[in-house]
Amino acid sequence: MQSRMSENQASESRSLGDLFGQLANETSTLVRQEVALAKAEVTKNAKEVGKNVGYLAIGGAIAYAALLAVIAGLTLLLAKVMPAWGASLVVGIVVALVGWVLIGKAISALQNADVAPRKTVETLKEDATWMKQQMK
């Protein structure tokens, strides 16, 4: 009778140990999957921001070259009705204002870019809730 009780206790002990081992194993797998999801999400968001920064730089360089030609033309045109220094000053001020607006918009868009792994944060919250329920 004594040996039978010892066997039952050992069997229950192993089952509980197995359950905790399985929980630890599943938790480890879950954490690895969450880390992989976070990496994928951050990489995707960073690539999107990087691509847009690249477009901004290339577009800015091309627009700058075109703008220089237009500015030269406007300055020469205005120089026919006013002194050359006045024409250069007027065109320079207008171009500076346009540049200021464009740079402000680009900086604002980059500051508002969302690179946080929102999906991962949400699933981590769900995982924490699940783990609490499993521990009950």
Secondary structure, DSSP 4 states (H G I P E B T S, - for coil): -HHHHHHHHHHHHHHHHHHHHHHHHHHHHHHHHHHHHHHHHHHHHHHHHHHHHHHHHHHHHHHHHHHHHHHHHHHHHHTTTS-HHHHHHHHHHHHHHHHHHHHHHHHHHHHT---S-HHHHHHHHHHHHHHHHHH-
